[in-house]
């Protein structure tokens, strides 16, 4: 395995531990809090080791997440903000594996899940190694068939074929009297929307294969689409009356085999580059505040945006509005 593959493997197992902790925390009945916290510690340990590996450091044989974080901070002082939580997590590496109870409440377990999620996303953002031969193409009417074929063959969040969205709910069309009730109808609308410029964004190609999609459109044009009406009522829109031009990033979809390889980061960079050339004042994104499963986190991770120069503009109960200034 080359360095790229080894780092990717560390990140994969780090994510698997986080995902396991999140799954156990969502159980409706008794939650195994010690095991949840154990997987949080394991996720953080492996995330930190991924960073060290990416920087050519021999991986130390230790579970002490505080020690590992300090080694990371010696390379990148951005890690200093994680020193305290990493030190706190270290106890769960061994103590939770034996029948000696540690006093853990659900609030602590929830905080540990959030820390594991944040540290994983931070590391994934700073070590993402771009995959060679990726071409980012702006969506045009000529690519309509490529676009729908990507959704035809790419697994959706729950892997149920009928639930494929074709991203028709994020567009600059008025949702009223539109029928998106079946996969076939959404596919038909998708072709029409791409050909008419209602859906806008970027496709990531590797050779002839599409490996990623980013939905990015003019914010003020999309306030009547289905998903805006459903999810975005708390997002401020007053700038549309003041002449401020905002490009909104609504959604990312990356094929399962290409996740955690910097595809979303490359697409986001292209969005910002083109938005600046087109005279937009800001690029805006809407990541969820609470940790969610990777397969349903279509809005992108907070750390993805932070690592690309976005800052928090507004905060609601469930999401952040993050902006990058272009002028």
Buried (B, 14 or more C-beta within 10 A) or exposed (E): EEEBEBBBBBBEBBBBBBBBBBEBBEEEEEBBBBBBBBBBBBBBBBBBBBBBBBBEBEBEEBBBBBBBBBBBBEBEEEBEEBBEBBBBBBBBBEBBEEEEEEEBEEEBBBBBBBBBBBBBBBBBBBBBBEBEEBEBEEBBEEBBEBBBEBBEEBEBBEEEEEEBBBBBBBBBBEBEEBEBEEBEBBBBBBBBBBBEBBBBBBBBBBEEEBBBBBBBBBBBBBBEBBBBBEBBEEBEEEBBEEEBBBBBBBBBBBBEEBBBBBBBBBBBBBBBEBBBEEEBBBBBBBBBEEBBEBBEBBBBBBBBBBBBEBEEBBEBEEBBBBBBEBE
